[in-house]
């Protein structure tokens, strides 16, 4: 798979849309807001994933999108790039009960600048190859991100339908035979995207997540994806910077 050039900012902005499209989650657009519906009872798995609203469009767009998700009885969130977020959006969302959940950087790296990580002696990294592997992988993600257990089967089903042998590839990190860490990479013609970096709470700060991330970068490189992007949680920013990722833009998440 050869990378085709698109500007780096456009590349990182497509992180979530590429995920939704590859999982065949329906996408819709209202007034420049791209939003998707997974059907999960989690606000972070439904909602606006890219927003290019004008201030004059905020109220009507917010109303229409809220009506859409209320009609389906689904919670949802809004992801917006800070530099282009309309000044009135925050207040409009707060009136509807959504609040700022945090600031999350979109980051990218070229493989040539990646820094290898020291591998803990008690960590083994394996590919997810079958349904049982995927269940173990999903269990860690649901627990690490404190998602409802009811989401587990839907989340696993979405990725299973997308396939385990490309364009998605999933890894698990095992300690003493137990799955303790996870990660996924999606290979596309424009480069790769990393998702689902998670480690069980009691196993954190041992280098597991950084090793999974570096292994995913190697997987992408083997498939000629030298450029990789992700959206980082605040607690993982230093981890990704240590590997070589650079901040490209900042996202607000309202949930």
C-alpha atoms as an extended CHARMM CRD file, in Angstrom:
* protein
*
       255  EXT
         1         1  UNK       CA              0.0000000000        0.0000000000        0.0000000000  PROA      1               0.0000000000
         2         2  UNK       CA              1.6030000000        3.2460000000       -1.1420000000  PROA      2               0.0000000000
         3         3  UNK       CA              0.8780000000        6.4990000000        0.6710000000  PROA      3               0.0000000000
         4         4  UNK       CA             -0.7280000000        9.2040000000       -1.4480000000  PROA      4               0.0000000000
         5         5  UNK       CA              0.0770000000       12.7330000000       -0.3540000000  PROA      5               0.0000000000
         6         6  UNK       CA             -2.4710000000       14.9160000000        1.3780000000  PROA      6               0.0000000000
         7         7  UNK       CA             -1.5240000000       17.8410000000        3.6470000000  PROA      7               0.0000000000
         8         8  UNK       CA             -0.6710000000       16.7520000000        7.1850000000  PROA      8               0.0000000000
         9         9  UNK       CA             -3.5140000000       18.7350000000        8.7860000000  PROA      9               0.0000000000
        10        10  UNK       CA             -6.0620000000       17.1350000000        6.4550000000  PROA      10              0.0000000000
        11        11  UNK       CA             -4.5120000000       13.7460000000        7.1750000000  PROA      11              0.0000000000
        12        12  UNK       CA             -4.8920000000       14.0170000000       10.9550000000  PROA      12              0.0000000000
        13        13  UNK       CA             -8.4080000000       15.4790000000       10.6320000000  PROA      13              0.0000000000
        14        14  UNK       CA             -9.4730000000       12.2770000000        8.8860000000  PROA      14              0.0000000000
        15        15  UNK       CA             -8.5550000000       10.0790000000       11.8670000000  PROA      15              0.0000000000
        16        16  UNK       CA            -12.1020000000        9.6390000000       13.1640000000  PROA      16              0.0000000000
        17        17  UNK       CA            -13.9020000000        9.7570000000        9.7820000000  PROA      17              0.0000000000
        18        18  UNK       CA            -11.6190000000        6.9810000000        8.4910000000  PROA      18              0.0000000000
        19        19  UNK       CA            -12.4360000000        4.8820000000       11.5440000000  PROA      19              0.0000000000
        20        20  UNK       CA            -16.1860000000        5.3080000000       11.0910000000  PROA      20              0.0000000000
        21        21  UNK       CA            -16.0600000000        4.6270000000        7.3600000000  PROA      21              0.0000000000
        22        22  UNK       CA            -13.9230000000        1.5180000000        7.8020000000  PROA      22              0.0000000000
        23        23  UNK       CA            -16.2920000000        0.1690000000       10.4760000000  PROA      23              0.0000000000
        24        24  UNK       CA            -19.2210000000        0.9260000000        8.1370000000  PROA      24              0.0000000000
        25        25  UNK       CA            -20.8060000000        3.2290000000       10.7070000000  PROA      25              0.0000000000
        26        26  UNK       CA            -23.3390000000        5.4620000000        8.8930000000  PROA      26              0.0000000000
        27        27  UNK       CA            -22.1350000000        9.0380000000        8.4110000000  PROA      27              0.0000000000
        28        28  UNK       CA            -24.3140000000       12.0870000000        7.8330000000  PROA      28              0.0000000000
        29        29  UNK       CA            -23.6860000000       15.7790000000        7.3330000000  PROA      29              0.0000000000
        30        30  UNK       CA            -25.5710000000       18.8630000000        8.4820000000  PROA      30              0.0000000000
        31        31  UNK       CA            -24.2640000000       22.3920000000        7.8870000000  PROA      31              0.0000000000
        32        32  UNK       CA            -20.6630000000       21.1750000000        7.6970000000  PROA      32              0.0000000000
        33        33  UNK       CA            -20.9590000000       18.8560000000       10.7060000000  PROA      33              0.0000000000
        34        34  UNK       CA            -20.0170000000       15.2490000000        9.9420000000  PROA      34              0.0000000000
        35        35  UNK       CA            -21.6040000000       12.8640000000       12.4390000000  PROA      35              0.0000000000
        36        36  UNK       CA            -21.9690000000        9.1300000000       12.8580000000  PROA      36              0.0000000000
        37        37  UNK       CA            -24.1800000000        6.6580000000       14.6820000000  PROA      37              0.0000000000
        38        38  UNK       CA            -22.7340000000        3.3670000000       15.9560000000  PROA      38              0.0000000000
        39        39  UNK       CA            -25.8770000000        2.4830000000       17.8950000000  PROA      39              0.0000000000
        40        40  UNK       CA            -23.8740000000        2.0730000000       21.1240000000  PROA      40              0.0000000000
        41        41  UNK       CA            -25.1210000000        3.4780000000       24.4090000000  PROA      41              0.0000000000
        42        42  UNK       CA            -21.9400000000        5.5280000000       24.7670000000  PROA      42              0.0000000000
        43        43  UNK       CA            -21.7010000000        9.2030000000       23.8960000000  PROA      43              0.0000000000
        44        44  UNK       CA            -18.1320000000        8.7420000000       22.6270000000  PROA      44              0.0000000000
        45        45  UNK       CA            -19.2520000000        6.2260000000       19.9910000000  PROA      45              0.0000000000
        46        46  UNK       CA            -21.9240000000        8.4620000000       18.4470000000  PROA      46              0.0000000000
        47        47  UNK       CA            -21.8830000000       12.0730000000       17.4100000000  PROA      47              0.0000000000
        48        48  UNK       CA            -20.1090000000       14.8410000000       15.5440000000  PROA      48              0.0000000000
        49        49  UNK       CA            -16.6070000000       13.8190000000       14.5220000000  PROA      49              0.0000000000
        50        50  UNK       CA            -15.7210000000       16.8190000000       12.3580000000  PROA      50              0.0000000000
        51        51  UNK       CA            -17.1650000000       20.3080000000       12.5440000000  PROA      51              0.0000000000
        52        52  UNK       CA            -16.7690000000       23.2650000000       10.1670000000  PROA      52              0.0000000000
        53        53  UNK       CA            -19.7140000000       25.3850000000       11.2410000000  PROA      53              0.0000000000
        54        54  UNK       CA            -20.1300000000       29.1020000000       10.8130000000  PROA      54              0.0000000000
        55        55  UNK       CA            -21.3880000000       31.0470000000       13.8410000000  PROA      55              0.0000000000
        56        56  UNK       CA            -24.6080000000       31.8470000000       11.9930000000  PROA      56              0.0000000000
        57        57  UNK       CA            -25.2810000000       28.1080000000       11.5760000000  PROA      57              0.0000000000
        58        58  UNK       CA            -24.5950000000       26.9680000000       15.1450000000  PROA      58              0.0000000000
        59        59  UNK       CA            -28.0890000000       27.0810000000       16.6460000000  PROA      59              0.0000000000
        60        60  UNK       CA            -29.8860000000       25.3400000000       13.7810000000  PROA      60              0.0000000000
        61        61  UNK       CA            -27.1510000000       22.6970000000       13.3470000000  PROA      61              0.0000000000
        62        62  UNK       CA            -27.0790000000       21.9040000000       17.0710000000  PROA      62              0.0000000000
        63        63  UNK       CA            -30.8730000000       21.6290000000       17.1420000000  PROA      63              0.0000000000
        64        64  UNK       CA            -31.0250000000       19.3120000000       14.1230000000  PROA      64              0.0000000000
        65        65  UNK       CA            -28.2710000000       16.9970000000       15.3470000000  PROA      65              0.0000000000
        66        66  UNK       CA            -29.7170000000       16.8090000000       18.8470000000  PROA      66              0.0000000000
        67        67  UNK       CA            -33.1170000000       15.9670000000       17.3780000000  PROA      67              0.0000000000
        68        68  UNK       CA            -31.5070000000       13.1990000000       15.3330000000  PROA      68              0.0000000000
        69        69  UNK       CA            -29.9170000000       11.4700000000       18.3240000000  PROA      69              0.0000000000
        70        70  UNK       CA            -32.8630000000       12.1180000000       20.6440000000  PROA      70              0.0000000000
        71        71  UNK       CA            -35.0980000000       10.4260000000       18.0800000000  PROA      71              0.0000000000
        72        72  UNK       CA            -32.8730000000        7.3500000000       18.2890000000  PROA      72              0.0000000000
        73        73  UNK       CA            -32.5480000000        7.6000000000       22.0890000000  PROA      73              0.0000000000
        74        74  UNK       CA            -28.7680000000        7.6500000000       21.8340000000  PROA      74              0.0000000000
        75        75  UNK       CA            -26.2530000000        9.7800000000       23.7300000000  PROA      75              0.0000000000
        76        76  UNK       CA            -23.7310000000       11.5970000000       21.5890000000  PROA      76              0.0000000000
        77        77  UNK       CA            -20.6610000000       13.8260000000       21.6860000000  PROA      77              0.0000000000
        78        78  UNK       CA            -19.1170000000       16.6080000000       19.6150000000  PROA      78              0.0000000000
        79        79  UNK       CA            -15.4600000000       16.6320000000       18.4920000000  PROA      79              0.0000000000
        80        80  UNK       CA            -14.2990000000       20.0210000000       17.2170000000  PROA      80              0.0000000000
        81        81  UNK       CA            -10.9230000000       21.4060000000       16.1950000000  PROA      81              0.0000000000
        82        82  UNK       CA            -10.2350000000       24.3090000000       18.5340000000  PROA      82              0.0000000000
        83        83  UNK       CA             -8.7420000000       26.6020000000       15.8930000000  PROA      83              0.0000000000
        84        84  UNK       CA            -11.9270000000       26.5300000000       13.8050000000  PROA      84              0.0000000000
        85        85  UNK       CA            -14.5900000000       26.1120000000       16.5090000000  PROA      85              0.0000000000
        86        86  UNK       CA            -17.3640000000       28.7440000000       16.3230000000  PROA      86              0.0000000000
        87        87  UNK       CA            -17.2940000000       31.0540000000       19.3330000000  PROA      87              0.0000000000
        88        88  UNK       CA            -20.9450000000       30.3630000000       20.1410000000  PROA      88              0.0000000000
        89        89  UNK       CA            -20.7750000000       26.5480000000       19.9460000000  PROA      89              0.0000000000
        90        90  UNK       CA            -19.7480000000       25.8990000000       23.5550000000  PROA      90              0.0000000000
        91        91  UNK       CA            -22.7070000000       27.8360000000       24.9600000000  PROA      91              0.0000000000
        92        92  UNK       CA            -25.1350000000       26.2050000000       22.5050000000  PROA      92              0.0000000000
        93        93  UNK       CA            -23.9750000000       22.7260000000       23.5160000000  PROA      93              0.0000000000
        94        94  UNK       CA            -24.0420000000       23.5410000000       27.2360000000  PROA      94              0.0000000000
        95        95  UNK       CA            -27.6690000000       24.6500000000       26.8840000000  PROA      95              0.0000000000
        96        96  UNK       CA            -28.3790000000       21.1390000000       25.5930000000  PROA      96              0.0000000000
        97        97  UNK       CA            -26.5550000000       19.4730000000       28.4780000000  PROA      97              0.0000000000
        98        98  UNK       CA            -23.1840000000       18.7450000000       26.8860000000  PROA      98              0.0000000000
        99        99  UNK       CA            -20.0250000000       19.9810000000       28.5970000000  PROA      99              0.0000000000
       100       100  UNK       CA            -16.3540000000       20.1300000000       27.7150000000  PROA      100             0.0000000000
       101       101  UNK       CA            -14.8270000000       16.7450000000       28.5600000000  PROA      101             0.0000000000
       102       102  UNK       CA            -11.2790000000       17.7420000000       27.7180000000  PROA      102             0.0000000000
       103       103  UNK       CA             -8.7090000000       18.8330000000       25.1780000000  PROA      103             0.0000000000
       104       104  UNK       CA             -7.1980000000       16.1090000000       23.0300000000  PROA      104             0.0000000000
       105       105  UNK       CA             -4.2840000000       16.6630000000       20.6210000000  PROA      105             0.0000000000
       106       106  UNK       CA             -4.2120000000       15.1810000000       17.1300000000  PROA      106             0.0000000000
       107       107  UNK       CA             -0.6640000000       13.9170000000       16.6150000000  PROA      107             0.0000000000
       108       108  UNK       CA              1.3580000000       12.4560000000       13.7590000000  PROA      108             0.0000000000
       109       109  UNK       CA              4.7690000000       10.9270000000       13.0980000000  PROA      109             0.0000000000
       110       110  UNK       CA              6.8010000000        9.7050000000       10.1530000000  PROA      110             0.0000000000
       111       111  UNK       CA              8.3270000000        6.3080000000       10.8330000000  PROA      111             0.0000000000
       112       112  UNK       CA             11.8380000000        7.5890000000       10.0930000000  PROA      112             0.0000000000
       113       113  UNK       CA             11.5950000000        9.7460000000       13.2280000000  PROA      113             0.0000000000
       114       114  UNK       CA             10.2050000000        7.0400000000       15.5400000000  PROA      114             0.0000000000
       115       115  UNK       CA             12.1640000000        6.2070000000       18.6610000000  PROA      115             0.0000000000
       116       116  UNK       CA             12.2370000000        2.5300000000       19.7520000000  PROA      116             0.0000000000
       117       117  UNK       CA             11.1110000000        1.7640000000       23.2860000000  PROA      117             0.0000000000
       118       118  UNK       CA             12.6030000000       -0.5350000000       25.8920000000  PROA      118             0.0000000000
       119       119  UNK       CA             10.5550000000       -3.7050000000       26.0870000000  PROA      119             0.0000000000
       120       120  UNK       CA              9.6780000000       -5.0370000000       29.5570000000  PROA      120             0.0000000000
       121       121  UNK       CA             10.9060000000       -8.5880000000       30.0620000000  PROA      121             0.0000000000
       122       122  UNK       CA              7.4660000000       -9.7670000000       31.1540000000  PROA      122             0.0000000000
       123       123  UNK       CA              5.5980000000       -8.4290000000       28.0810000000  PROA      123             0.0000000000
       124       124  UNK       CA              4.7760000000      -10.4620000000       24.9860000000  PROA      124             0.0000000000
       125       125  UNK       CA              2.9850000000       -8.8680000000       22.0270000000  PROA      125             0.0000000000
       126       126  UNK       CA              0.6670000000      -10.9280000000       19.8340000000  PROA      126             0.0000000000
       127       127  UNK       CA             -1.6340000000      -10.3210000000       16.8860000000  PROA      127             0.0000000000
       128       128  UNK       CA             -5.3970000000      -10.6810000000       17.2980000000  PROA      128             0.0000000000
       129       129  UNK       CA             -6.2410000000      -13.5250000000       14.9360000000  PROA      129             0.0000000000
       130       130  UNK       CA             -9.6300000000      -14.9140000000       15.9140000000  PROA      130             0.0000000000
       131       131  UNK       CA            -12.8920000000      -14.2170000000       17.7250000000  PROA      131             0.0000000000
       132       132  UNK       CA            -11.5850000000      -15.2610000000       21.1540000000  PROA      132             0.0000000000
       133       133  UNK       CA             -8.5360000000      -13.0140000000       20.7910000000  PROA      133             0.0000000000
       134       134  UNK       CA            -10.8750000000      -10.1600000000       19.8800000000  PROA      134             0.0000000000
       135       135  UNK       CA            -13.0130000000      -10.7610000000       22.9860000000  PROA      135             0.0000000000
       136       136  UNK       CA             -9.9160000000      -10.5530000000       25.1900000000  PROA      136             0.0000000000
       137       137  UNK       CA             -8.8240000000       -7.3960000000       23.3490000000  PROA      137             0.0000000000
       138       138  UNK       CA            -12.2660000000       -5.7970000000       23.7980000000  PROA      138             0.0000000000
       139       139  UNK       CA            -12.3840000000       -6.6560000000       27.4980000000  PROA      139             0.0000000000
       140       140  UNK       CA             -9.2820000000       -4.5670000000       28.1760000000  PROA      140             0.0000000000
       141       141  UNK       CA            -10.6040000000       -1.5850000000       26.1700000000  PROA      141             0.0000000000
       142       142  UNK       CA            -13.9860000000       -1.6100000000       27.9180000000  PROA      142             0.0000000000
       143       143  UNK       CA            -12.3680000000       -1.8400000000       31.3600000000  PROA      143             0.0000000000
       144       144  UNK       CA             -9.5840000000        0.6750000000       30.6780000000  PROA      144             0.0000000000
       145       145  UNK       CA            -11.9370000000        3.3260000000       29.2770000000  PROA      145             0.0000000000
       146       146  UNK       CA            -14.6570000000        2.5270000000       31.8190000000  PROA      146             0.0000000000
       147       147  UNK       CA            -17.2330000000        1.7360000000       29.1610000000  PROA      147             0.0000000000
       148       148  UNK       CA            -20.4160000000       -0.1310000000       29.9550000000  PROA      148             0.0000000000
       149       149  UNK       CA            -20.0170000000       -3.9360000000       29.6400000000  PROA      149             0.0000000000
       150       150  UNK       CA            -23.0840000000       -3.8710000000       27.3840000000  PROA      150             0.0000000000
       151       151  UNK       CA            -20.9650000000       -2.0850000000       24.7690000000  PROA      151             0.0000000000
       152       152  UNK       CA            -18.3950000000       -4.8850000000       24.6600000000  PROA      152             0.0000000000
       153       153  UNK       CA            -20.1920000000       -7.2070000000       22.2290000000  PROA      153             0.0000000000
       154       154  UNK       CA            -21.1670000000       -4.3690000000       19.8700000000  PROA      154             0.0000000000
       155       155  UNK       CA            -17.6280000000       -2.9770000000       19.8520000000  PROA      155             0.0000000000
       156       156  UNK       CA            -16.1410000000       -6.4040000000       19.1010000000  PROA      156             0.0000000000
       157       157  UNK       CA            -18.7730000000       -7.0190000000       16.4150000000  PROA      157             0.0000000000
       158       158  UNK       CA            -17.9410000000       -3.7780000000       14.5920000000  PROA      158             0.0000000000
       159       159  UNK       CA            -14.2590000000       -4.6520000000       14.3470000000  PROA      159             0.0000000000
       160       160  UNK       CA            -14.9020000000       -8.3000000000       13.5540000000  PROA      160             0.0000000000
       161       161  UNK       CA            -17.0930000000       -7.3420000000       10.6030000000  PROA      161             0.0000000000
       162       162  UNK       CA            -14.3590000000       -4.9900000000        9.3990000000  PROA      162             0.0000000000
       163       163  UNK       CA            -11.9290000000       -7.9180000000        9.3900000000  PROA      163             0.0000000000
       164       164  UNK       CA             -8.9240000000       -8.8970000000       11.4800000000  PROA      164             0.0000000000
       165       165  UNK       CA             -6.3750000000       -9.1770000000        8.6830000000  PROA      165             0.0000000000
       166       166  UNK       CA             -6.5210000000       -5.7320000000        7.0780000000  PROA      166             0.0000000000
       167       167  UNK       CA             -7.0310000000       -2.8860000000        6.7330000000  PROA      167             0.0000000000
       168       168  UNK       CA             -7.3310000000       -3.1090000000       10.5490000000  PROA      168             0.0000000000
       169       169  UNK       CA             -4.7120000000       -4.9470000000       12.5790000000  PROA      169             0.0000000000
       170       170  UNK       CA             -4.9750000000       -5.4150000000       16.3380000000  PROA      170             0.0000000000
       171       171  UNK       CA             -2.3650000000       -6.2900000000       18.9440000000  PROA      171             0.0000000000
       172       172  UNK       CA             -2.5240000000       -7.4230000000       22.5420000000  PROA      172             0.0000000000
       173       173  UNK       CA              0.1800000000       -7.2390000000       25.1670000000  PROA      173             0.0000000000
       174       174  UNK       CA              0.3220000000      -10.1750000000       27.5570000000  PROA      174             0.0000000000
       175       175  UNK       CA              1.8640000000      -10.3990000000       31.0120000000  PROA      175             0.0000000000
       176       176  UNK       CA              2.1000000000      -13.8940000000       32.4680000000  PROA      176             0.0000000000
       177       177  UNK       CA             -0.3550000000      -15.0400000000       29.7990000000  PROA      177             0.0000000000
       178       178  UNK       CA             -2.9840000000      -12.4050000000       30.6670000000  PROA      178             0.0000000000
       179       179  UNK       CA             -4.0040000000       -9.7100000000       28.1730000000  PROA      179             0.0000000000
       180       180  UNK       CA             -3.2010000000       -6.3870000000       29.8390000000  PROA      180             0.0000000000
       181       181  UNK       CA             -2.7490000000       -3.9350000000       26.9380000000  PROA      181             0.0000000000
       182       182  UNK       CA             -4.2010000000       -3.3530000000       23.4710000000  PROA      182             0.0000000000
       183       183  UNK       CA             -3.8840000000       -1.3230000000       20.3050000000  PROA      183             0.0000000000
       184       184  UNK       CA             -5.1430000000       -1.1240000000       16.7120000000  PROA      184             0.0000000000
       185       185  UNK       CA             -3.8230000000        0.3030000000       13.4620000000  PROA      185             0.0000000000
       186       186  UNK       CA             -5.8100000000        1.1070000000       10.3290000000  PROA      186             0.0000000000
       187       187  UNK       CA             -3.8000000000        1.2080000000        7.0900000000  PROA      187             0.0000000000
       188       188  UNK       CA             -5.1080000000        3.5250000000        4.3550000000  PROA      188             0.0000000000
       189       189  UNK       CA             -3.7710000000        4.9530000000        1.0730000000  PROA      189             0.0000000000
       190       190  UNK       CA             -2.9180000000        8.2000000000        2.9230000000  PROA      190             0.0000000000
       191       191  UNK       CA             -1.1070000000        6.5650000000        5.8390000000  PROA      191             0.0000000000
       192       192  UNK       CA             -2.0340000000        4.7760000000        9.0560000000  PROA      192             0.0000000000
       193       193  UNK       CA             -4.1540000000        5.6450000000       12.0760000000  PROA      193             0.0000000000
       194       194  UNK       CA             -3.7260000000        4.2290000000       15.5720000000  PROA      194             0.0000000000
       195       195  UNK       CA             -6.6690000000        3.5960000000       17.9040000000  PROA      195             0.0000000000
       196       196  UNK       CA             -7.5920000000        1.6400000000       21.0370000000  PROA      196             0.0000000000
       197       197  UNK       CA             -4.3570000000        2.1130000000       22.9790000000  PROA      197             0.0000000000
       198       198  UNK       CA             -5.4460000000        0.8580000000       26.3960000000  PROA      198             0.0000000000
       199       199  UNK       CA             -3.9050000000       -0.7690000000       29.4580000000  PROA      199             0.0000000000
       200       200  UNK       CA             -5.6050000000       -2.1740000000       32.5220000000  PROA      200             0.0000000000
       201       201  UNK       CA             -5.3760000000        0.3250000000       35.3760000000  PROA      201             0.0000000000
       202       202  UNK       CA             -3.3800000000       -1.9610000000       37.6510000000  PROA      202             0.0000000000
       203       203  UNK       CA             -0.8070000000       -2.5880000000       34.9050000000  PROA      203             0.0000000000
       204       204  UNK       CA             -0.0800000000        0.9920000000       33.8370000000  PROA      204             0.0000000000
       205       205  UNK       CA              3.2400000000        2.8550000000       33.9210000000  PROA      205             0.0000000000
       206       206  UNK       CA              5.2470000000       -0.2240000000       32.9870000000  PROA      206             0.0000000000
       207       207  UNK       CA              5.8810000000        0.6140000000       29.3280000000  PROA      207             0.0000000000
       208       208  UNK       CA              3.1790000000       -1.6510000000       27.8980000000  PROA      208             0.0000000000
       209       209  UNK       CA              1.2830000000        1.0370000000       25.9390000000  PROA      209             0.0000000000
       210       210  UNK       CA              4.4310000000        2.5130000000       24.4090000000  PROA      210             0.0000000000
       211       211  UNK       CA              5.5730000000       -0.9290000000       23.2760000000  PROA      211             0.0000000000
       212       212  UNK       CA              2.1800000000       -1.6860000000       21.7260000000  PROA      212             0.0000000000
       213       213  UNK       CA              2.2620000000        1.6920000000       19.9430000000  PROA      213             0.0000000000
       214       214  UNK       CA              5.7450000000        1.1040000000       18.5400000000  PROA      214             0.0000000000
       215       215  UNK       CA              4.7640000000       -2.3950000000       17.3940000000  PROA      215             0.0000000000
       216       216  UNK       CA              1.7570000000       -0.9020000000       15.5770000000  PROA      216             0.0000000000
       217       217  UNK       CA              4.0410000000        1.6140000000       13.8610000000  PROA      217             0.0000000000
       218       218  UNK       CA              6.2100000000       -1.2700000000       12.6820000000  PROA      218             0.0000000000
       219       219  UNK       CA              3.1330000000       -3.0960000000       11.3730000000  PROA      219             0.0000000000
       220       220  UNK       CA              2.1270000000        0.0060000000        9.4350000000  PROA      220             0.0000000000
       221       221  UNK       CA              5.6440000000        0.4660000000        8.0470000000  PROA      221             0.0000000000
       222       222  UNK       CA              5.6520000000       -3.1410000000        6.7880000000  PROA      222             0.0000000000
       223       223  UNK       CA              2.5480000000       -2.2140000000        4.7890000000  PROA      223             0.0000000000
       224       224  UNK       CA              4.2300000000        0.9050000000        3.3730000000  PROA      224             0.0000000000
       225       225  UNK       CA              2.3630000000        3.2950000000        5.6750000000  PROA      225             0.0000000000
       226       226  UNK       CA              5.2050000000        5.4910000000        6.8820000000  PROA      226             0.0000000000
       227       227  UNK       CA              3.0020000000        8.3330000000        8.1570000000  PROA      227             0.0000000000
       228       228  UNK       CA              0.7910000000        7.6350000000       11.1810000000  PROA      228             0.0000000000
       229       229  UNK       CA             -1.6870000000        9.7640000000       13.1240000000  PROA      229             0.0000000000
       230       230  UNK       CA             -3.7650000000        9.4130000000       16.2790000000  PROA      230             0.0000000000
       231       231  UNK       CA             -5.8230000000       11.3880000000       18.7620000000  PROA      231             0.0000000000
       232       232  UNK       CA             -4.1860000000       11.2700000000       22.1770000000  PROA      232             0.0000000000
       233       233  UNK       CA             -5.7720000000       11.3060000000       25.5940000000  PROA      233             0.0000000000
       234       234  UNK       CA             -4.1720000000       13.9240000000       27.8860000000  PROA      234             0.0000000000
       235       235  UNK       CA             -2.5180000000       11.2420000000       30.0370000000  PROA      235             0.0000000000
       236       236  UNK       CA             -0.8090000000        9.6690000000       27.0110000000  PROA      236             0.0000000000
       237       237  UNK       CA              0.6320000000       12.8000000000       25.3680000000  PROA      237             0.0000000000
       238       238  UNK       CA              4.1220000000       12.3930000000       26.8560000000  PROA      238             0.0000000000
       239       239  UNK       CA              4.1520000000        8.7090000000       25.8820000000  PROA      239             0.0000000000
       240       240  UNK       CA              3.4680000000        9.4950000000       22.2250000000  PROA      240             0.0000000000
       241       241  UNK       CA              5.9040000000       12.4270000000       22.1720000000  PROA      241             0.0000000000
       242       242  UNK       CA              8.6320000000       10.1430000000       23.5130000000  PROA      242             0.0000000000
       243       243  UNK       CA              8.0740000000        7.8220000000       20.5350000000  PROA      243             0.0000000000
       244       244  UNK       CA              8.3010000000       10.7560000000       18.1130000000  PROA      244             0.0000000000
       245       245  UNK       CA              4.7400000000       11.9930000000       17.5710000000  PROA      245             0.0000000000
       246       246  UNK       CA              4.2450000000       15.7340000000       17.1410000000  PROA      246             0.0000000000
       247       247  UNK       CA              1.1310000000       17.7420000000       17.9350000000  PROA      247             0.0000000000
       248       248  UNK       CA             -0.6470000000       18.9660000000       14.7910000000  PROA      248             0.0000000000
       249       249  UNK       CA             -3.9090000000       20.3540000000       16.1710000000  PROA      249             0.0000000000
       250       250  UNK       CA             -6.0970000000       20.3680000000       19.2920000000  PROA      250             0.0000000000
       251       251  UNK       CA             -9.6070000000       18.9730000000       19.6860000000  PROA      251             0.0000000000
       252       252  UNK       CA            -12.3720000000       19.8300000000       22.1140000000  PROA      252             0.0000000000
       253       253  UNK       CA            -14.6310000000       16.9530000000       23.0900000000  PROA      253             0.0000000000
       254       254  UNK       CA            -18.0810000000       17.8280000000       24.4150000000  PROA      254             0.0000000000
       255       255  UNK       CA            -20.0340000000       14.9820000000       26.0010000000  PROA      255             0.0000000000
